[in-house]
Amino acid sequence: MALILVEREFEEPVTFEEVQALEAASGDCFALRSIDFLHSYFSADRKKMICVYEAADAESVREANRLASLPFSRVWAATKITP
């Protein structure tokens, strides 16, 4: 499994619960592709968000987000580097 990051941008500030509710409503899109949510980071103004997933590849995460109608700017595979 790969570590996949999803960048999201919002015109108005949002809460994690609002985004989580959207994702939960379309969880099948993620479950069918064996995508696991790990955690998220919000900008201080709550207009930008990074969501971290574990999945087979970035394209499956892109596709799940599109089908779930979740907004995203970029989706990319990452490597975790720990000092």
Summary of the structure (lengths in Angstrom):
residues: 83
radius of gyration: 12.2
end to end distance: 21.8
largest distance: 37.2
contacts: 223
relative contact order: 0.34
helix: 30%
strand: 34%
